[in-house]
Amino acid sequence: MGVPFEALLPYGIIMTMFGVTGYGLHYVKRFANDGKKARWNQDLWDRVSCSILVGCGRNLAKAHWLTISQQMMERDQRITGSFRGQSSNHKAPTGFEVSNPWKIENRIY
């Protein structure tokens, strides 16, 4: 005896939603990375766990740790305005010499 098609409709709907969700996640990842593939295990420095502490003077509540790849992405963002953008210019743009990510502590005298 055959299976009525009404019994298979929920499975079809579930499979369709898996496809729609997968495509949606793929689109959101591409959109977030400026149309490029997501970063994953590209270079040796991506696998290094060396980190630095970026903070605002003594205020460690605003401080956060950056890995090497995050440091490079922050540098790219300061140069090009995009985390995934890269520049092939041999000179840094004007104003980059003062766009240091390290924050200066406010002194109270």
Buried (B, 14 or more C-beta within 10 A) or exposed (E): EEEEEEEEEEEEEEEEEEEEEEEEEEEEEEEEBEEEEEBEEEEEEEEEEEEBEBBBEEEEEEEEEBBBBBBBBBBBBBBBEEBBEEEEEEEEEEEEEEEEEEEEEEEEE
